[in-house]
Amino acid sequence: MSPRSGSGPVLLDPSSARRRPYALLWWWSAVVLAVWPIVQGVAEVLSGDRPRFGVVECWAPREEPLPSWRHTAEDAAEYAGGLLYDATAPVLILLAIALHRYAAGRPHLHLRAARWAFVLITAADALLPAEDVLVPPPLDETCLALLGRPTETLSDHLDTALTWIVSANVAVILAGAVATRALTRRTVTTALAAAVAAGVAVAAVAALPERFTVPALAGDGTPRYAVLGDALPLIVDLETGAIVESVPPTDGKFVVFGAVVRDREPGHYVIALSTRSRVPDQPWSVRGLRSRIYRMTVDDTGRARLGERLSGDLAGVVQNIAVSATGRVAYSRMVEGRDGRTSSFAGVLDPGREWAAYMPYYLYWIGPDTLVFPRDSRGADPGASWMVTRDVRTGREGRHPLPPGGSGAGNGMAVLPDGRLILTGIGEDASANGDRLILFEGATAAGTVHTSGPAKIRSVALDPSGRHLLIAQATIDADSLSTTTEIVRVDLTSLPPTPAAGTRADLRLPKRVIWRGPAEGWQLAW
């Protein structure tokens, strides 16, 4: 009897029994790929994990109402898409079981099932985003101007391609093609090997050590991007004044930004992330928090990427980081006990050492083995004439001299390549016109680098050459209590090599405002 006549089986083929398990492999691969997002979601709920990325929405009120049919179509598309998406995994499981039991020697059943599965998955993927097409959300142009419009890179397109290749839809297509001999096992294996090799290559390129990242430079040779610490660290393009990226990479539960500082090379940073607060109604509480310190790079497009983890889990929240000329990382952290009392510590990594510290909100390296704490209140009194230091080899405290009258206990400090210090002045060094940044040679004032006017200096950062200075200064609106921060750039190339000693006169250095926007600005790295 002909295979095509009578009621006998269709397309009998001795090799179909050998191909059937191989086709079923792809069916069960499709099942795994469809079920995996559900498993991930359940695991996150059970473990209490939060989403790994924050979302910043730039929506504005709609000025003109849309036709009612659009909203009706949007609701229908959203409902149908959600229903089909939820049905995908159960349908694929039932198809795999049915084909395992009834499709022996009947490859056309694999093809028919693959067609319907393809339609189901494609319909769900098409309907879910339809709501944004039918009822597009209006965008706030001011918000977009602040955060910057997202730009697609080659990496984004590669990610999209790989996501589609490793999807349930491709798996069901391969299942139908293999079962009907449209593709042989050897062909599929070769294509799969090529796809895996491409994926490994892309992953390898993404995982290259941070030292291979080429930073973007401005026309004058300085780094084009700076990192402004806020609720999220903002990547600021110093040439255009735009925010390039506002959502940094995160690591599992470690999603809250703590501190950032430039590493020894341009485009390379050290950043601290912590877990979210566990205290209900107290998002500021550090009780029970854990922190980690990582390397981070910012590439020539302004995109940030998390790199090597430098520390284990540290109790509490890391408030500040400093990197020495030799690359040693120091940090300060604060912990909170069950009684609500807080304690602070300062430490160094590799090898790790740590000491109890008093208000180590800011710390800086002023020597190969010496840290200074300009905000330690023991040296912050206007009558004090020193800053607290710590020798990281011996752990002993010391004092760095300052001129009588008080200086340097503000929110900014920079160490120039020649060893001179730029400090935010207090006491005599404060000004009726705002905070002042004072240049010091040893314990002698040598002139005013910058006066902030009505704003308060929050942080400062040098470029790698030490010839240019960025200042983050904030103004708080008395009515709305909102904070506006501006980044001011000061050119230090015209700084006299030996300014007149004992003076606080304005050095009249060239400066300009680079960026202004809503931010706190407590951290700044260039």
C-alpha positions as CSV (number, residue, x, y, z in Angstrom):
1,M,0.0,0.0,0.0
2,S,1.3,3.4,-0.9
3,P,2.0,5.7,2.0
4,R,-0.4,8.2,0.5
5,S,-3.3,5.9,0.0
6,G,-5.9,4.3,2.3
7,S,-6.1,4.9,6.0
8,G,-2.5,3.8,6.7
9,P,0.0,6.0,8.4
10,V,1.3,9.1,6.6
11,L,4.9,9.6,5.6
12,L,6.2,6.4,7.0
13,D,10.0,6.6,7.2
14,P,12.3,4.3,9.0
15,S,14.5,7.2,10.0
16,S,11.5,9.1,11.6
17,A,11.8,7.0,14.7
18,R,15.4,8.2,15.0
19,R,14.4,11.8,14.3
20,R,11.5,11.9,16.7
21,P,13.6,12.1,19.9
22,Y,15.7,14.8,18.3
23,A,12.6,16.8,17.4
24,L,11.3,16.3,21.0
25,L,14.5,17.7,22.3
26,W,13.6,21.0,20.6
27,W,10.1,20.8,21.9
28,W,11.3,20.4,25.5
29,S,13.8,23.2,24.9
30,A,10.9,25.4,23.9
31,V,9.1,24.4,27.1
32,V,12.1,25.3,29.3
33,L,12.6,28.7,27.5
34,A,8.9,29.5,28.0
35,V,8.8,28.4,31.7
36,W,12.1,30.0,32.7
37,P,10.8,33.6,33.1
38,I,7.9,32.2,35.3
39,V,10.4,30.4,37.5
40,Q,12.5,33.5,37.8
41,G,9.5,35.6,38.8
42,V,8.4,33.1,41.4
43,A,12.0,32.9,42.8
44,E,12.2,36.7,43.1
45,V,8.9,36.8,45.0
46,L,9.9,34.0,47.4
47,S,13.4,35.4,48.0
48,G,12.2,39.0,48.3
49,D,14.5,40.2,45.6
50,R,13.6,43.5,43.9
51,P,14.0,44.3,40.2
52,R,17.6,44.9,39.3
53,F,17.1,48.1,37.5
54,G,15.3,51.3,38.4
55,V,12.9,52.9,36.0
56,V,12.7,56.6,35.4
57,E,9.5,57.6,33.7
58,C,9.3,60.8,31.6
59,W,5.5,60.9,31.1
60,A,3.5,64.2,30.9
61,P,-0.2,64.9,31.1
62,R,-2.1,64.3,27.9
63,E,-3.2,67.6,26.4
64,E,-5.7,66.2,23.8
65,P,-7.9,63.2,24.5
66,L,-7.6,60.2,22.1
67,P,-10.6,58.6,20.4
68,S,-12.4,56.1,22.7
69,W,-11.9,53.2,20.2
70,R,-8.1,53.5,20.8
71,H,-8.6,52.9,24.5
72,T,-11.0,50.0,23.9
73,A,-8.5,48.5,21.4
74,E,-5.7,49.0,23.9
75,D,-7.6,47.2,26.7
76,A,-8.4,44.3,24.3
77,A,-4.8,44.0,23.1
78,E,-3.5,44.0,26.7
79,Y,-6.0,41.4,27.8
80,A,-5.5,39.1,24.8
81,G,-1.7,39.5,24.9
82,G,-1.6,38.7,28.6
83,L,-3.9,35.7,28.1
84,L,-1.8,34.3,25.3
85,Y,1.4,34.8,27.2
86,D,0.1,33.0,30.2
87,A,-1.1,30.2,28.0
88,T,2.2,29.7,26.1
89,A,4.0,27.5,28.7
90,P,1.0,25.2,29.4
91,V,0.2,24.8,25.7
92,L,3.9,23.9,24.9
93,I,3.9,21.4,27.7
94,L,0.7,19.7,26.4
95,L,2.0,19.7,22.9
96,A,5.4,18.1,23.9
97,I,3.6,15.4,25.8
98,A,1.1,14.7,23.0
99,L,3.8,14.5,20.4
100,H,5.8,12.2,22.5
101,R,2.9,9.8,22.7
102,Y,1.2,10.1,19.3
103,A,3.7,11.5,16.7
104,A,5.9,8.4,16.2
105,G,6.2,8.0,12.5
106,R,3.9,11.0,11.8
107,P,6.3,14.0,11.3
108,H,3.5,16.1,9.8
109,L,2.0,16.4,13.4
110,H,5.3,18.0,14.5
111,L,5.0,20.5,11.7
112,R,1.3,21.3,12.4
113,A,2.0,21.7,16.1
114,A,5.0,24.0,15.3
115,R,2.8,26.2,13.1
116,W,0.2,26.7,15.9
117,A,2.8,27.2,18.6
118,F,4.6,29.8,16.4
119,V,1.3,31.7,15.9
120,L,0.6,31.6,19.7
121,I,4.0,32.9,20.7
122,T,4.1,35.5,18.0
123,A,0.6,36.8,18.7
124,A,1.5,37.2,22.4
125,D,4.7,39.1,21.6
126,A,2.9,41.3,19.2
127,L,-0.2,42.1,21.3
128,L,1.6,43.0,24.6
129,P,3.4,46.1,23.3
130,A,0.4,47.1,21.2
131,E,-0.9,49.3,24.0
132,D,2.0,51.8,23.5
133,V,1.2,51.9,19.8
134,L,-2.5,52.4,20.2
135,V,-2.3,54.8,23.2
136,P,1.3,56.2,23.1
137,P,2.2,57.8,26.4
138,P,3.0,61.6,26.1
139,L,6.6,62.4,27.0
140,D,7.9,65.2,29.1
141,E,10.5,66.9,27.0
142,T,12.1,68.6,30.1
143,C,12.6,65.3,31.7
144,L,14.1,63.8,28.6
145,A,16.4,66.8,28.2
146,L,17.6,66.1,31.8
147,L,18.1,62.4,31.5
148,G,19.0,62.2,27.8
149,R,17.2,60.2,25.2
150,P,18.3,56.5,25.1
151,T,20.6,55.6,22.3
152,E,21.0,52.2,20.7
153,T,24.4,50.7,20.4
154,L,25.8,47.6,18.6
155,S,25.7,45.8,22.0
156,D,21.9,46.5,22.2
157,H,21.3,45.1,18.7
158,L,23.4,42.0,19.5
159,D,21.5,41.5,22.8
160,T,18.2,41.7,20.8
161,A,19.4,39.2,18.2
162,L,20.7,36.7,20.8
163,T,17.5,37.0,22.8
164,W,15.5,36.0,19.7
165,I,17.8,33.2,18.8
166,V,17.5,31.7,22.3
167,S,13.7,31.8,22.4
168,A,10.8,29.3,22.5
169,N,9.8,30.5,19.0
170,V,13.0,29.4,17.4
171,A,12.9,26.1,19.3
172,V,9.5,25.1,17.9
173,I,10.6,26.1,14.4
174,L,13.6,23.8,14.7
175,A,11.4,21.0,16.1
176,G,9.1,21.1,13.1
177,A,11.9,21.4,10.6
178,V,13.9,18.5,12.1
179,A,10.8,16.2,12.3
180,T,9.9,16.8,8.6
181,R,13.5,16.6,7.4
182,A,13.5,20.2,6.2
183,L,16.6,20.4,8.3
184,T,18.9,17.5,9.1
185,R,20.4,16.9,12.5
186,R,23.8,17.8,11.2
187,T,22.6,21.1,9.8
188,V,20.8,22.1,13.0
189,T,23.8,21.1,15.1
190,T,26.1,23.1,13.0
191,A,23.8,26.2,13.1
192,L,23.4,25.7,16.9
193,A,27.2,25.5,17.4
194,A,27.6,28.7,15.3
195,A,25.0,30.5,17.4
196,V,26.6,29.3,20.7
197,A,30.0,30.4,19.4
198,A,28.6,33.8,18.5
199,G,27.0,34.1,22.0
200,V,30.3,33.1,23.7
201,A,32.2,35.7,21.6
202,V,29.8,38.5,22.5
203,A,29.9,37.5,26.2
204,A,33.7,37.4,26.1
205,V,33.9,40.8,24.6
206,A,31.5,42.2,27.2
207,A,33.5,40.5,30.0
208,L,36.9,41.9,28.9
209,P,38.8,43.4,31.8
210,E,38.0,47.0,32.5
211,R,41.5,48.1,31.6
212,F,40.7,47.6,27.9
213,T,37.9,50.2,28.0
214,V,38.8,53.2,26.0
215,P,37.5,56.4,27.7
216,A,36.1,59.2,25.7
217,L,38.1,62.4,25.8
218,A,37.0,66.0,25.3
219,G,38.7,68.3,22.8
220,D,41.2,69.4,25.5
221,G,42.2,65.9,26.4
222,T,40.2,65.7,29.7
223,P,37.6,62.9,30.2
224,R,34.4,63.7,28.5
225,Y,32.2,62.1,31.2
226,A,31.8,62.7,34.9
227,V,29.8,60.7,37.5
228,L,27.5,62.8,39.7
229,G,26.2,60.9,42.7
230,D,22.5,61.2,43.5
231,A,19.8,58.7,44.3
232,L,21.2,57.2,41.1
233,P,24.7,58.1,39.8
234,L,24.2,60.3,36.8
235,I,26.7,60.1,33.9
236,V,27.2,63.7,32.7
237,D,28.5,64.6,29.3
238,L,30.8,67.6,30.0
239,E,30.8,68.7,26.4
240,T,27.1,68.8,25.8
241,G,25.9,69.2,29.4
242,A,23.5,66.3,28.9
243,I,22.8,63.4,31.2
244,V,23.8,60.3,29.2
245,E,22.7,57.6,31.6
246,S,20.9,57.6,34.9
247,V,20.5,53.9,35.8
248,P,23.7,52.1,36.7
249,P,24.4,48.5,36.5
250,T,23.4,46.5,39.6
251,D,24.2,43.2,41.1
252,G,21.3,41.1,42.4
253,K,20.0,42.7,45.7
254,F,22.8,45.3,45.6
255,V,20.9,48.1,43.9
256,V,21.2,51.2,46.0
257,F,24.0,53.7,45.2
258,G,26.3,54.6,48.0
259,A,29.6,56.2,46.8
260,V,31.8,56.6,43.7
261,V,35.3,57.8,43.0
262,R,37.6,57.8,40.0
263,D,40.1,55.0,39.8
264,R,43.7,55.6,38.7
265,E,42.8,55.6,35.0
266,P,40.3,57.8,33.1
267,G,36.9,56.1,32.5
268,H,37.5,53.7,35.4
269,Y,35.7,54.1,38.7
270,V,35.2,52.4,42.1
271,I,31.6,52.3,43.2
272,A,29.7,51.1,46.3
273,L,26.2,49.5,46.1
274,S,24.0,48.4,49.0
275,T,20.8,46.5,49.6
276,R,17.5,48.3,50.2
277,S,16.3,49.3,53.7
278,R,14.5,46.5,55.6
279,V,12.9,48.9,58.1
280,P,9.2,49.7,57.1
281,D,8.5,53.3,56.5
282,Q,12.2,54.2,57.0
283,P,13.9,54.0,53.6
284,W,16.8,56.0,55.1
285,S,17.6,53.4,57.8
286,V,20.8,51.5,57.4
287,R,19.8,48.8,59.9
288,G,20.5,45.4,58.4
289,L,21.9,46.7,55.1
290,R,24.9,45.2,53.4
291,S,27.3,46.9,50.9
292,R,29.7,45.8,48.3
293,I,32.5,47.7,46.4
294,Y,33.0,47.2,42.7
295,R,35.0,48.5,39.8
296,M,32.9,50.4,37.2
297,T,33.8,51.6,33.7
298,V,32.2,54.3,31.5
299,D,32.8,53.7,27.8
300,D,33.1,56.2,25.0
301,T,29.3,56.3,24.6
302,G,28.8,57.2,28.3
303,R,27.4,53.9,29.2
304,A,28.3,52.5,32.7
305,R,29.2,48.9,33.3
306,L,29.8,47.1,36.6
307,G,33.0,45.2,36.7
308,E,35.1,43.3,39.3
309,R,33.8,43.0,42.8
310,L,36.5,44.3,45.2
311,S,35.0,43.5,48.6
312,G,33.0,40.9,50.3
313,D,29.7,41.9,52.0
314,L,30.2,44.9,54.3
315,A,27.7,45.5,57.1
316,G,25.9,48.9,56.8
317,V,26.2,51.4,54.0
318,V,29.5,52.6,52.4
319,Q,29.5,56.4,52.6
320,N,32.7,57.3,50.8
321,I,35.6,55.7,48.8
322,A,39.1,56.9,48.0
323,V,41.7,55.4,45.7
324,S,45.4,56.0,46.4
325,A,48.1,56.7,43.7
326,T,49.1,53.0,44.0
327,G,45.5,51.8,43.5
328,R,44.7,50.9,47.1
329,V,41.0,51.4,48.0
330,A,39.9,53.0,51.2
331,Y,36.3,53.3,52.4
332,S,34.1,54.5,55.2
333,R,30.9,52.8,56.3
334,M,28.1,53.3,58.8
335,V,26.1,50.6,60.7
336,E,23.0,50.9,62.8
337,G,22.3,48.7,65.8
338,R,18.9,47.4,67.0
339,D,18.7,50.3,69.4
340,G,19.0,52.8,66.5
341,R,22.4,53.9,67.4
342,T,24.9,54.3,64.6
343,S,28.6,53.5,64.5
344,S,31.2,54.4,61.8
345,F,34.3,52.6,60.5
346,A,37.1,53.4,58.1
347,G,39.0,50.6,56.3
348,V,41.2,49.6,53.4
349,L,41.1,46.7,51.0
350,D,43.8,44.2,50.0
351,P,44.9,43.5,52.6
352,G,41.8,44.4,54.6
353,R,42.1,46.5,57.7
354,E,39.4,48.5,59.5
355,W,39.2,50.9,62.4
356,A,36.4,52.6,64.4
357,A,36.1,56.2,63.1
358,Y,34.3,59.3,64.1
359,M,32.2,61.0,61.4
360,P,34.3,59.7,58.4
361,Y,31.8,61.2,55.8
362,Y,34.7,62.1,53.6
363,L,38.2,60.6,53.4
364,Y,41.1,61.2,51.1
365,W,44.6,59.9,50.6
366,I,47.3,62.5,51.3
367,G,50.2,60.1,51.1
368,P,51.0,56.4,50.2
369,D,49.8,55.2,53.6
370,T,47.9,58.1,55.1
371,L,44.2,58.9,55.0
372,V,42.7,62.3,56.1
373,F,39.2,62.9,57.4
374,P,38.3,66.6,56.8
375,R,34.8,66.1,58.3
376,D,35.9,64.5,61.6
377,S,34.4,67.0,64.0
378,R,37.4,66.9,66.3
379,G,39.2,68.9,63.7
380,A,36.1,70.8,62.3
381,D,35.8,73.3,65.1
382,P,36.6,76.8,64.0
383,G,39.3,76.9,66.7
384,A,40.9,73.7,65.5
385,S,44.1,73.9,63.4
386,W,44.3,70.3,62.2
387,M,42.5,67.5,60.4
388,V,42.4,63.9,61.6
389,T,44.6,61.4,59.8
390,R,45.1,57.7,59.9
391,D,48.3,55.7,59.1
392,V,46.9,52.5,57.4
393,R,50.1,50.5,58.2
394,T,50.0,51.0,62.0
395,G,46.4,52.2,62.5
396,R,47.6,55.2,64.4
397,E,45.7,58.5,64.3
398,G,47.6,61.7,63.5
399,R,47.0,65.3,62.7
400,H,47.4,67.3,59.5
401,P,48.1,71.0,60.2
402,L,45.8,73.7,59.1
403,P,46.1,77.5,59.6
404,P,44.6,78.9,62.8
405,G,41.0,80.1,62.4
406,G,39.7,76.9,60.9
407,S,39.7,75.5,57.3
408,G,39.0,72.5,55.3
409,A,36.2,70.8,57.2
410,G,33.6,71.4,54.5
411,N,32.3,69.0,51.8
412,G,35.1,69.3,49.3
413,M,38.8,68.5,49.1
414,A,41.3,67.9,46.3
415,V,44.9,66.9,46.4
416,L,46.9,68.5,43.5
417,P,49.8,66.5,41.9
418,D,52.4,68.8,43.6
419,G,50.9,68.0,47.0
420,R,49.0,71.3,47.5
421,L,45.5,71.0,48.9
422,I,42.2,72.7,47.8
423,L,39.8,72.7,50.8
424,T,36.3,74.0,51.4
425,G,36.8,76.7,54.0
426,I,34.9,77.2,57.3
427,G,35.4,79.7,60.0
428,E,37.6,82.6,58.7
429,D,37.6,80.8,55.3
430,A,33.8,80.9,54.9
431,S,32.5,83.9,53.0
432,A,29.3,86.0,53.2
433,N,29.1,85.2,49.5
434,G,29.0,81.5,50.0
435,D,31.5,78.7,50.5
436,R,35.0,79.2,49.4
437,L,37.6,76.7,48.0
438,I,41.0,77.7,49.4
439,L,44.4,76.7,48.0
440,F,46.8,75.6,50.7
441,E,50.6,75.1,50.6
442,G,51.1,73.1,53.7
443,A,49.3,75.0,56.5
444,T,49.5,78.3,54.6
445,A,46.6,79.7,52.6
446,A,47.6,80.7,49.1
447,G,44.4,82.1,47.6
448,T,40.7,81.5,46.8
449,V,40.0,79.1,43.9
450,H,36.2,79.5,43.9
451,T,33.4,81.2,45.7
452,S,30.0,79.5,45.5
453,G,27.7,82.5,45.9
454,P,24.3,81.5,47.4
455,A,25.0,77.8,46.7
456,K,26.6,75.3,49.1
457,I,29.6,73.3,47.8
458,R,28.7,69.6,48.0
459,S,31.7,67.9,46.4
460,V,34.7,68.5,44.1
461,A,36.7,66.3,41.7
462,L,40.0,66.7,39.8
463,D,40.6,65.4,36.3
464,P,43.4,62.8,36.1
465,S,46.0,65.4,35.2
466,G,45.1,67.7,38.1
467,R,44.8,70.7,35.9
468,H,41.0,71.0,35.9
469,L,38.5,71.0,38.8
470,L,34.8,70.2,38.9
471,I,32.6,71.6,41.7
472,A,29.1,70.4,42.5
473,Q,27.3,73.1,44.4
474,A,23.6,73.0,45.4
475,T,20.9,75.5,46.1
476,I,17.8,74.6,48.1
477,D,14.6,76.4,47.2
478,A,13.1,77.9,50.4
479,D,9.5,77.3,49.3
480,S,9.5,73.9,47.6
481,L,12.7,72.6,49.5
482,S,13.8,71.2,46.1
483,T,17.5,71.0,45.4
484,T,19.2,72.3,42.2
485,T,22.8,71.4,41.7
486,E,25.2,72.9,39.2
487,I,28.5,71.6,38.1
488,V,31.2,74.3,37.7
489,R,34.4,73.7,35.9
490,V,37.5,75.6,37.0
491,D,40.7,75.8,34.9
492,L,43.7,75.3,37.1
493,T,46.3,75.5,34.3
494,S,46.6,79.2,35.0
495,L,47.1,78.6,38.7
496,P,50.4,80.3,39.7
497,P,53.1,77.8,40.7
498,T,53.9,79.8,43.8
499,P,50.9,82.1,44.7
500,A,51.4,84.7,47.4
501,A,51.5,82.9,50.7
502,G,49.2,83.9,53.5
503,T,46.5,85.3,51.3
504,R,42.9,84.4,50.6
505,A,42.5,86.7,47.7
506,D,40.5,85.5,44.7
507,L,42.9,83.9,42.2
508,R,40.4,84.8,39.4
509,L,40.7,81.4,37.6
510,P,38.7,80.8,34.4
511,K,35.4,78.9,35.2
512,R,32.1,78.1,33.6
513,V,28.9,76.2,34.5
514,I,28.8,72.8,32.8
515,W,25.4,71.4,34.0
516,R,22.5,72.4,36.1
517,G,19.6,70.3,37.2
518,P,17.7,68.6,40.1
519,A,20.2,66.5,42.0
520,E,21.8,66.3,45.4
521,G,25.4,66.2,44.2
522,W,27.0,64.7,47.3
523,Q,29.4,62.6,45.2
524,L,31.4,63.7,42.1
525,A,34.0,61.7,40.2
526,W,35.9,62.7,37.1
